[in-house]
Structure formats: C-alpha cells, structure tokens
C-alpha cells in the first residue's frame, strides 16, 4: 500500500496530533493564534489510536505551558511534536496539570471569580473524563460545562 502525505510537512513549528474528531477548531480558538500564523488543519483523519482524529500544524511556533494546558482540557490524549528542519526533535504527551489558573472561567454565575477581580483557579479531579473543581465556589464541572477565558 502506498503511503501519501495528506498534509504537507512543516520545516519548523509544532504539530498537535491525536486531537479528538471535530475538536481542532476548538483548539485553534483557545490558542488565540495571530493572523500572521501559518496553520494547517486536518479534520476527521483515520487513526489507529482514536478511530478518527484531527491534526493541527503551526509553523514557526512552539507552544507555551499555558497553551499546552488549554489543549489538555480539550484533547487530553493529544501529542505535541516539535519540528526542526522537517524532523521531529521532541515528542510531548499532553497531561493536565493538577491546578489550572486563569485558563477557564467558572460556569457558576454566583461564583466570586465571576463577580470580583480574582484569577480563576480550578483543581483537576479527573482527567478521563475531565472534571474540575472551582477553588472558590467548590462546584465540580465536566469538560462540556467549561468556559475558556479568551
């Protein structure tokens, strides 16, 4: 069987692989990429690991720890590949940190974090499925309820 690239290789940058199907656009949105960033998005590719997956290639950019933490909420099984001169020089398995600060906002409208100037803070209770607990109101939320701070 002939193997063929469906998406061109990048010379320098980051490849986010194994994003759950139909979640690539959510990842793009939370990363707040700039207009001049060169981004390639692949949606609904076949995957041995997931069945179907999305993939994102961002040229000339390495992600910050905060950006990786945001991705972990949407795609906890994703893999980051750091590319230098067309070669993968580093492979990173994404893992949710124990504490998330300033990344998501509390869905509870009565929470103090929504009514006063404080940095949001959540404790990760479960990675699969994602569940977090607000440090202020102590309510527990799933990934479907999470709102991102943009």
TORLUM-89067 format. One line per 4 residues: their letters; for each residue x, y, z of N, C-alpha, C, CB. Coordinates in nm, 4 decimals. Each point is the difference from the previous one (the first is absolute). Glycine has a CB too. Layout:
# residues N
A) X/Y/Z/X/Y/Z/X/Y/Z/X/Y/Z ~ ...
This chain:
# residues 150
XXXX) 0.0842/-0.1184/0.0000/-0.0842/0.1184/0.0000/0.0888/0.1249/0.0000/-0.1847/-0.1252/0.1226 ~ 0.1559/0.2166/-0.2083/0.0764/0.1236/-0.0113/-0.0420/0.0986/0.1083/0.0238/-0.0363/-0.2475 ~ 0.0768/0.0908/0.3197/-0.0286/0.1017/0.1010/0.0198/0.1362/-0.0626/0.0706/-0.1533/0.1883 ~ -0.1634/0.2404/-0.1628/0.0059/0.1336/-0.0575/-0.0379/0.1012/0.1066/-0.0552/-0.0890/-0.2300
XXXX) 0.1317/0.1981/0.2392/-0.0339/0.1068/0.0937/-0.1257/0.0707/-0.0464/0.2419/0.0296/0.0605 ~ -0.3357/-0.0120/0.0314/-0.1205/0.0756/-0.0320/0.0198/0.1479/0.0300/-0.1397/-0.2023/0.0482 ~ 0.2354/0.2310/0.0399/0.0307/0.1371/0.0396/0.1506/0.0172/-0.0117/-0.2015/0.0146/0.1578 ~ 0.2452/0.0952/-0.2190/0.1427/0.0234/-0.0173/0.0743/0.0069/0.1324/-0.0521/0.1202/-0.2094
XXXX) 0.1770/-0.1641/0.2064/0.0875/0.0099/0.1167/0.0354/0.1467/0.0228/0.0936/-0.2329/-0.0415 ~ -0.0614/0.2653/0.1667/0.0453/0.1364/0.0294/0.1480/-0.0048/0.0368/-0.2323/0.0691/0.0790 ~ 0.3024/0.0404/-0.1082/0.1443/0.0050/0.0275/0.0260/0.0231/0.1478/0.0412/0.0873/-0.2308 ~ -0.1121/0.0077/0.2910/0.0167/0.0338/0.1417/-0.1378/0.0218/0.0599/0.2281/0.1053/-0.0410
XXXX) -0.2460/-0.1445/0.1667/-0.1264/0.0287/0.0655/-0.0493/-0.1135/0.0868/-0.0538/0.1460/-0.1884 ~ -0.0785/-0.1521/0.2048/-0.0631/-0.0975/0.0882/-0.1134/-0.0706/-0.0734/0.0609/0.1386/0.2017 ~ -0.0666/-0.2689/-0.1833/-0.1108/-0.0793/-0.0514/-0.0765/-0.0538/0.1202/0.1265/-0.0627/-0.2140 ~ -0.2554/0.0895/0.2180/-0.0864/-0.0525/0.1057/-0.0771/-0.1156/-0.0625/-0.0205/0.2272/0.1217
XXXX) 0.0538/-0.3472/-0.0784/-0.0579/-0.1210/-0.0592/-0.0923/-0.0677/0.1008/0.2038/-0.0302/-0.1467 ~ -0.2892/-0.0567/0.0978/-0.0933/-0.0778/0.0824/-0.1009/0.0883/0.0743/0.1785/-0.1722/0.0260 ~ -0.2250/0.2753/-0.0935/-0.1088/0.0823/0.0536/-0.1297/-0.0763/-0.0294/0.1282/0.2235/-0.0349 ~ -0.2179/-0.2362/0.1312/-0.1255/-0.0695/-0.0292/-0.0719/0.0625/-0.1193/-0.0196/-0.0608/0.2421
XXXX) -0.0478/-0.0230/-0.3178/-0.0723/0.0437/-0.1195/-0.0918/0.1175/0.0332/0.0100/-0.2341/-0.0930 ~ -0.0090/0.3337/0.0057/-0.0845/0.1192/0.0086/0.0401/0.0952/0.1129/-0.1834/-0.1365/-0.0942 ~ 0.3059/0.1250/0.1464/0.0450/0.0899/0.1070/0.1128/0.0945/-0.0446/-0.0658/-0.1765/0.1637 ~ 0.1147/0.1627/-0.2865/0.1110/0.0837/-0.0469/-0.0341/0.1486/0.0050/0.0726/-0.1874/-0.1471
XXXX) -0.1931/0.2225/0.1067/-0.0371/0.1418/-0.0011/-0.0092/0.0563/0.1415/-0.1241/-0.0369/-0.2140 ~ 0.0846/-0.0460/0.3110/0.0010/0.0431/0.1405/0.1426/0.0277/0.0458/-0.2079/-0.1346/0.0449 ~ 0.3014/0.0483/-0.0856/0.1411/0.0200/0.0362/0.0517/0.1297/-0.0609/0.0350/-0.2494/0.0138 ~ -0.0657/0.2729/-0.1405/0.0422/0.1242/-0.0667/-0.0541/0.1217/0.0757/0.0053/-0.1193/-0.2236
XXXX) -0.1310/0.1133/0.2632/-0.0635/0.1134/0.0679/0.0676/0.0304/0.1344/-0.2170/-0.0589/-0.1126 ~ 0.2443/-0.0431/0.1920/0.0591/0.0276/0.1321/0.1459/0.0419/-0.0072/-0.1580/-0.1636/0.0952 ~ 0.2266/0.1303/-0.2050/0.1408/0.0388/-0.0118/0.0177/0.1469/-0.0374/0.0509/-0.2338/-0.0656 ~ -0.1587/0.2982/0.0206/0.0058/0.1418/-0.0384/0.1182/0.0275/-0.0928/-0.1083/0.0614/0.2179
XXXX) 0.1156/-0.1385/-0.3245/0.1098/0.0177/-0.0945/-0.0146/0.1320/-0.0737/0.0197/-0.2487/-0.0261 ~ 0.0933/0.3011/-0.0193/0.0011/0.1296/-0.0666/-0.0341/-0.0150/-0.1480/0.1706/0.0825/0.1644 ~ -0.2156/0.0260/-0.2221/-0.0383/0.0030/-0.1407/0.1141/-0.0434/-0.0908/-0.1604/0.1822/0.0523 ~ 0.2836/-0.1520/-0.0126/0.1144/-0.0339/-0.0857/0.0506/-0.1428/0.0195/0.0620/0.2389/0.0065
XXXX) -0.1150/-0.3120/0.0910/0.0406/-0.1389/0.0212/-0.0438/-0.0866/-0.1181/-0.0158/0.0319/0.2499 ~ 0.1040/-0.1214/-0.2910/-0.0317/-0.0926/-0.1080/-0.0446/-0.1306/0.0643/0.1676/0.1087/-0.1606 ~ -0.2936/-0.1448/0.1369/-0.0622/-0.1134/0.0671/-0.0585/-0.0938/-0.1046/-0.0511/0.1409/0.2039 ~ 0.0761/-0.2698/-0.1841/-0.0630/-0.1023/-0.0831/-0.0879/-0.0840/0.0916/0.1947/-0.0049/-0.1667
XXXX) -0.3193/-0.0153/0.1273/-0.0942/-0.0769/0.0812/-0.0462/-0.1214/-0.0809/-0.0760/0.2097/0.1249 ~ 0.0860/-0.3258/-0.0631/-0.0532/-0.1219/-0.0604/-0.1127/-0.0512/0.0878/0.2236/-0.0573/-0.1054 ~ -0.3379/0.0326/0.0476/-0.1168/-0.0416/0.0778/-0.0486/-0.1367/-0.0471/-0.0648/0.2411/0.0355 ~ 0.0367/-0.3274/0.0617/-0.0617/-0.1301/-0.0240/0.0909/-0.0977/-0.0750/-0.2184/0.1163/-0.0022
XXXX) 0.3470/-0.1166/0.0357/0.0933/-0.0967/-0.0577/-0.0180/-0.1334/0.0707/0.1653/0.1829/-0.0589 ~ -0.1298/-0.2915/-0.0082/-0.0056/-0.1306/0.0663/0.1163/-0.0104/0.0984/-0.1115/-0.1063/-0.2028 ~ 0.0867/0.0352/0.3134/0.0993/-0.0136/0.1063/-0.0126/-0.1369/0.0651/-0.0037/0.2487/0.0403 ~ 0.1163/-0.3171/-0.0250/-0.0013/-0.1292/0.0703/-0.0346/0.0203/0.1469/0.1716/-0.0915/-0.1602
XXXX) -0.1240/0.2011/0.2165/-0.0181/0.0281/0.1430/-0.1434/0.0443/0.0338/0.2421/0.0636/0.0103 ~ -0.3006/0.0242/-0.0939/-0.1298/0.0607/0.0308/-0.1136/-0.0410/-0.0932/0.1269/0.1886/0.0898 ~ -0.0957/-0.2573/-0.1969/-0.1012/-0.0273/-0.1018/-0.0007/0.1128/-0.1026/-0.1397/-0.1291/0.1668 ~ 0.1046/0.2491/-0.1221/0.0060/0.1223/-0.0807/0.0674/0.1072/0.0844/-0.2110/-0.0612/-0.1317
XXXX) 0.2835/0.1510/0.0671/0.0727/0.1041/0.0734/0.0119/0.1261/-0.0833/0.1274/-0.1756/0.1237 ~ -0.0920/0.2828/-0.0554/0.0358/0.1265/-0.0643/0.1488/0.0229/0.0253/-0.2362/0.0975/0.0293 ~ 0.2954/-0.0124/-0.1093/0.1413/0.0340/0.0138/0.0180/0.1481/-0.0347/0.0713/-0.2389/-0.0572 ~ 0.0184/0.3054/0.1276/0.0292/0.1413/-0.0268/0.1513/0.0165/-0.0113/-0.2096/0.0764/0.1240
XXXX) 0.2522/-0.0035/-0.2263/0.1417/0.0330/-0.0177/0.0125/0.1518/0.0059/0.0444/-0.2089/-0.1420 ~ 0.0436/0.2562/0.2294/0.0217/0.1442/0.0151/0.1468/0.0274/-0.0318/-0.1846/0.0227/0.1775 ~ 0.2072/0.0489/-0.2845/0.1374/0.0264/-0.0418/0.0650/0.1068/0.0866/-0.0615/-0.0644/-0.2326 ~ 0.1892/0.0449/0.2601/0.0850/0.0968/0.0703/-0.0520/0.0380/0.1378/0.0662/0.0861/-0.2205
XXXX) -0.1241/-0.1818/0.2925/-0.0509/0.0294/0.1336/0.0151/-0.1214/0.0911/-0.1623/0.1650/-0.0978 ~ 0.2175/-0.1394/0.2164/-0.0016/-0.0999/0.1066/-0.0997/0.0491/0.1033/0.2434/-0.0713/-0.0401 ~ -0.3238/-0.0179/0.0909/-0.1054/0.0378/0.0930/0.0536/0.0226/0.1408/-0.1610/-0.1289/-0.1384 ~ 0.0978/0.2205/0.2094/0.0348/0.0252/0.1397/-0.0658/-0.1065/0.0884/0.0215/0.2499/-0.0450
XXXX) 0.0202/-0.2560/0.1680/-0.0600/-0.0942/0.0946/-0.1490/0.0290/0.0178/0.2212/-0.0223/0.1182 ~ -0.2576/0.1503/-0.1133/-0.1409/0.0379/0.0140/-0.0815/-0.0480/-0.1202/0.0682/0.2009/0.1357 ~ -0.0130/-0.1867/-0.2557/-0.0700/-0.0461/-0.1196/-0.0171/-0.1522/0.0008/0.0929/0.1959/-0.1266 ~ 0.0090/-0.2666/0.1699/-0.0072/-0.1464/0.0092/-0.1069/-0.0404/0.1015/0.2450/-0.0194/-0.0616
XXXX) -0.2526/0.0909/0.1741/-0.1014/-0.0297/0.1013/-0.1415/0.0193/-0.0551/0.1624/0.0695/0.1783 ~ -0.1809/0.0313/-0.2612/-0.1310/0.0234/-0.0615/-0.0360/-0.1153/-0.0935/0.0352/0.2495/0.0163 ~ 0.0611/-0.2939/-0.0940/-0.0237/-0.1109/-0.0920/-0.0371/-0.1257/0.0782/0.1617/0.1000/-0.1660 ~ -0.0984/-0.1209/0.2801/-0.0243/-0.1201/0.0811/-0.1459/-0.0113/0.0425/0.2352/0.0121/0.0811
XXXX) -0.3026/0.1002/-0.0639/-0.1416/-0.0033/0.0368/-0.0868/-0.0519/-0.1139/0.0400/0.1907/0.1551 ~ -0.0044/-0.1570/-0.2781/-0.0775/-0.0395/-0.1168/0.0455/-0.1355/-0.0539/-0.0344/0.2417/-0.0550 ~ 0.1655/-0.2633/0.0580/0.0577/-0.1197/-0.0613/0.1030/-0.0633/0.0938/-0.0377/0.0981/-0.2299 ~ -0.0083/-0.1623/0.3382/0.0950/-0.0530/0.0986/0.0909/-0.1106/-0.0526/-0.1658/0.0589/0.1701
XXXX) 0.1321/-0.1189/-0.2831/0.0850/-0.1054/-0.0582/0.0852/0.0504/-0.1161/-0.1713/-0.1660/0.0685 ~ 0.1708/0.2950/-0.0917/0.0762/0.0554/-0.1121/0.1498/-0.0140/0.0239/-0.1860/0.1615/-0.0459 ~ 0.2586/-0.1554/-0.0656/0.1458/-0.0042/0.0031/0.0514/0.1247/-0.0699/0.0042/-0.2548/0.0022 ~ 0.0981/0.3174/0.0557/0.0655/0.1137/-0.0646/0.1312/-0.0485/-0.0590/-0.1076/0.1661/0.1596
XXXX) 0.1293/-0.1313/-0.2844/0.1270/-0.0300/-0.0654/0.0671/0.1325/-0.0323/-0.0873/-0.2195/-0.0971 ~ 0.2066/0.2392/0.1503/0.0777/0.1207/-0.0301/0.0860/-0.0321/-0.1219/0.0030/0.0780/0.2459 ~ -0.0153/0.0055/-0.3485/0.0659/-0.0243/-0.1278/0.1138/0.1004/-0.0204/-0.2156/-0.0916/-0.0959 ~ 0.3315/0.0401/0.0599/0.1156/0.0828/-0.0374/0.0566/-0.0592/-0.1284/0.0533/0.0640/0.2439
XXXX) -0.0367/0.0183/-0.3454/0.0547/-0.0419/-0.1287/-0.0697/-0.1260/-0.0526/0.2202/0.1014/0.0651 ~ -0.3535/-0.1022/-0.0596/-0.0874/-0.1064/-0.0495/0.0029/-0.1289/0.0823/0.0340/0.0970/-0.2224 ~ 0.0372/-0.0981/0.3334/0.0089/-0.1202/0.0822/-0.0624/0.0214/0.1369/0.2074/-0.0642/-0.1217 ~ -0.2682/-0.0412/0.1759/-0.0532/0.0050/0.1362/0.1195/-0.0080/0.0950/-0.2234/-0.1090/-0.0680
XXXX) 0.2451/0.2167/0.1448/0.1118/0.0010/0.0942/-0.0458/-0.0241/0.1437/0.1198/0.1565/-0.1524 ~ -0.2499/-0.1418/0.1755/-0.0536/-0.0222/0.1341/-0.1465/-0.0391/-0.0122/0.1630/0.1659/0.1016 ~ -0.2007/-0.2672/-0.0262/-0.1389/-0.0462/0.0021/-0.0484/0.0147/0.1439/0.0347/-0.1647/-0.1954 ~ -0.1482/0.2321/0.2135/-0.0512/0.0273/0.1339/-0.1405/-0.0570/0.0129/0.1407/0.2092/0.0168
XXXX) -0.1599/-0.2937/0.0826/-0.1342/-0.0489/0.0319/-0.0657/0.1070/0.0865/0.0694/-0.2481/-0.0129 ~ -0.1856/0.2926/-0.0247/-0.0695/0.1040/0.0755/-0.0585/-0.0603/0.1273/-0.0530/0.1262/-0.2131 ~ 0.0666/-0.0528/0.3219/-0.0558/-0.0436/0.1275/-0.0580/0.1215/0.0713/0.1659/-0.1921/0.0168 ~ -0.2841/0.1745/0.0372/-0.0619/0.1088/0.0757/0.0800/0.0266/0.1268/-0.2271/-0.0603/-0.0920
XXXX) 0.2526/0.1862/0.1242/0.0646/0.0304/0.1284/-0.1010/-0.0200/0.1131/0.1573/0.1662/-0.1117 ~ -0.1096/-0.1708/0.2332/-0.0895/-0.0180/0.1144/-0.0856/0.1239/0.0253/0.1664/-0.1573/0.0996 ~ -0.1114/0.2755/-0.1331/-0.0704/0.1261/0.0235/0.0001/0.0811/-0.1291/0.0657/-0.0003/0.2457 ~ -0.1808/0.0578/-0.2789/-0.0143/0.0864/-0.1173/-0.0304/0.1413/0.0481/-0.0820/-0.1934/-0.1441
XXXX) 0.1667/0.2893/0.1077/-0.0213/0.1387/0.0415/-0.0114/0.0900/-0.1217/0.1255/-0.0420/0.2130 ~ -0.2334/0.1225/-0.2161/-0.0172/0.0985/-0.1050/-0.0269/-0.0580/-0.1379/0.1461/0.1426/0.1316 ~ -0.1864/-0.2684/-0.1385/-0.0222/-0.0651/-0.1289/-0.1482/-0.0142/-0.0301/0.2151/-0.1225/0.0275 ~ -0.2919/0.0840/0.0732/-0.1437/-0.0162/-0.0181/-0.0730/0.0879/0.1001/0.0311/-0.2361/-0.0840
XXXX) -0.1562/0.2672/0.0519/-0.0781/0.0785/0.0950/-0.1107/-0.0870/0.0574/0.0516/0.2139/-0.1247 ~ -0.0912/-0.1818/0.2428/-0.0989/-0.0806/0.0706/-0.1373/0.0162/-0.0649/0.1316/0.0232/0.2139 ~ -0.1964/-0.1344/-0.2461/-0.1339/0.0069/-0.0575/-0.1075/0.0445/0.0997/0.0706/-0.1785/-0.1559 ~ -0.0368/0.1795/0.2840/-0.0948/0.0414/0.1036/-0.0071/0.1530/0.0020/0.0490/-0.2090/0.1387
XXXX) -0.1601/0.2700/-0.1820/-0.0092/0.1462/-0.0052/0.0115/0.0661/0.1380/-0.1424/-0.0259/-0.2022 ~ 0.1158/-0.0485/0.3088/0.0087/0.0556/0.1355/0.1380/-0.0134/0.0616/-0.2381/-0.0536/0.0274 ~ 0.3299/-0.0106/-0.0970/0.1356/-0.0186/0.0525/0.0699/0.1354/0.0128/0.0122/-0.2304/-0.1043 ~ 0.0642/0.2449/0.2101/0.0732/0.1250/0.0248/0.0953/0.0328/-0.1150/-0.0168/-0.0423/0.2468
XXXX) 0.0670/-0.0622/-0.3145/0.0944/0.0234/-0.1098/-0.0664/0.0700/-0.1190/0.1273/-0.2024/0.0735 ~ -0.2596/0.1988/-0.0800/-0.0723/0.0687/-0.1074/-0.0473/0.1387/0.0412/-0.0715/-0.2215/-0.0849 ~ 0.0885/0.2551/0.2114/-0.0523/0.1273/0.0503/0.1053/0.0909/0.0611/-0.2107/-0.1173/0.0401 ~ 0.3307/0.0659/-0.0225/0.1105/0.0806/0.0531/0.1246/-0.0271/-0.0821/-0.0990/-0.0039/0.2327
XXXX) 0.1963/0.0930/-0.2216/0.1231/-0.0151/-0.0761/0.0928/-0.1002/0.0680/-0.0226/0.2358/-0.0844 ~ 0.0017/-0.3628/0.0537/0.0889/-0.1058/0.0489/0.0344/-0.0899/-0.1182/-0.1010/0.0074/0.2354 ~ 0.2153/-0.0702/-0.2290/0.0401/-0.0937/-0.1051/-0.0702/-0.1324/0.0255/0.2260/0.1137/-0.0297 ~ -0.2882/-0.1667/-0.0754/-0.0705/-0.1272/0.0164/0.0998/-0.1090/0.0393/-0.1751/0.0701/-0.1700
XXXX) 0.1252/-0.1647/0.2485/0.0856/-0.1092/0.0481/-0.0860/-0.1246/0.0125/0.1542/0.1603/0.1250 ~ -0.1109/-0.2662/-0.1905/-0.0715/-0.1271/0.0018/0.0960/-0.1125/0.0328/-0.1655/0.0864/-0.1677 ~ 0.1154/-0.1843/0.2410/0.0758/-0.1211/0.0304/-0.0512/-0.1112/-0.0905/0.0384/0.0717/0.2420 ~ 0.0523/-0.1435/-0.3045/-0.0398/-0.1112/-0.0856/-0.0311/-0.1196/0.0886/0.1424/0.0850/-0.1927
XXXX) -0.2649/-0.1329/0.1828/-0.0452/-0.1137/0.0791/0.0162/-0.1286/-0.0789/-0.1622/0.1469/0.1218 ~ 0.1367/-0.1388/-0.2529/0.0064/-0.1165/-0.0864/0.0471/0.0436/-0.1383/-0.1847/-0.1149/0.1305 ~ 0.2705/0.0335/-0.1908/0.0480/0.0305/-0.1349/-0.0874/-0.0639/-0.1066/0.2310/0.0173/0.0899 ~ -0.2829/-0.1362/-0.0625/-0.0826/-0.0720/-0.0971/-0.1191/-0.0595/0.0706/0.1999/-0.0505/-0.1427
XXXX) -0.3150/0.1092/0.1319/-0.0294/0.1246/-0.0704/0.0499/0.1203/0.0811/-0.2019/-0.1079/-0.1082 ~ 0.2212/0.2206/0.0401/0.0495/0.1210/0.0668/-0.1055/0.0521/0.0964/0.1428/0.0574/-0.1999 ~ -0.0998/-0.0415/0.3260/-0.0843/0.0628/0.1022/0.0898/0.0918/0.0817/-0.1614/-0.1993/0.0100 ~ 0.1119/0.3212/0.0124/0.0759/0.0982/0.0774/-0.0878/0.0577/0.1097/0.1415/0.0550/-0.2009
XXXX) -0.0757/-0.0095/0.3095/-0.0735/0.0608/0.1115/0.0504/0.1419/0.0184/-0.0336/-0.2248/0.1135 ~ -0.0606/0.3190/-0.1098/0.0331/0.1405/0.0205/0.0539/0.0189/0.1413/-0.1778/0.0716/-0.1657 ~ 0.2879/0.0003/0.1766/0.0608/0.0248/0.1309/-0.0837/0.0959/0.0846/0.2244/-0.0398/-0.1019 ~ -0.3123/0.1177/0.0384/-0.0780/0.0997/0.0722/-0.1386/-0.0511/0.0414/0.1237/0.1749/-0.1265
XXXX) -0.2000/-0.2240/0.0311/-0.1355/-0.0457/0.0338/-0.0060/-0.1506/0.0266/-0.0905/0.1863/-0.1390 ~ 0.1992/-0.2558/0.1074/0.0166/-0.1434/0.0232/-0.0932/-0.0885/-0.0815/0.0730/0.0595/0.2251 ~ -0.1379/-0.0047/-0.3260/-0.0837/-0.0826/-0.0867/0.0876/-0.0775/-0.0984/-0.1908/0.1649/0.0224 ~ 0.1406/-0.2800/-0.0622/0.0722/-0.0869/-0.0930/-0.0638/0.0128/-0.1388/0.0621/-0.1620/0.1879
XXXX) 0.0239/0.1698/-0.2902/-0.0463/0.0159/-0.1375/0.0696/-0.0994/-0.0916/-0.0454/0.2426/0.0428 ~ -0.0260/-0.2854/-0.1474/0.0567/-0.0886/-0.1012/0.0512/0.0839/-0.1170/-0.1566/-0.1881/0.0686 ~ 0.2257/0.1250/-0.1601/0.0567/0.0731/-0.1140/-0.1085/0.0654/-0.0855/0.1923/-0.1596/-0.0009 ~ -0.3116/0.1020/-0.0022/-0.1100/0.0597/-0.0775/-0.0505/0.1300/0.0605/-0.0643/-0.2280/-0.0714
XXXX) 0.0850/0.2469/0.1999/-0.0488/0.1198/0.0696/0.1042/0.1113/0.0071/-0.1480/-0.1476/0.1329 ~ 0.2714/0.1148/-0.1622/0.1111/0.0944/0.0154/-0.0086/0.1120/-0.1032/0.1432/-0.1850/0.0904 ~ -0.1183/0.3068/-0.0430/0.0099/0.1168/-0.0866/0.1430/0.0504/0.0078/-0.2454/0.0612/0.0331 ~ 0.3038/-0.0331/-0.1490/0.1390/0.0441/-0.0041/0.0099/0.1504/0.0122/0.0568/-0.1967/-0.1404
XX) 0.0498/0.2427/0.2057/0.0279/0.1436/0.0076/0.0790/0.0365/-0.1234/-0.0011/0.0017/0.2547 ~ -0.0536/0.0865/-0.3363/0.0667/0.0378/-0.1245/0.0689/0.1325/0.0140/-0.1675/-0.1272/-0.1287
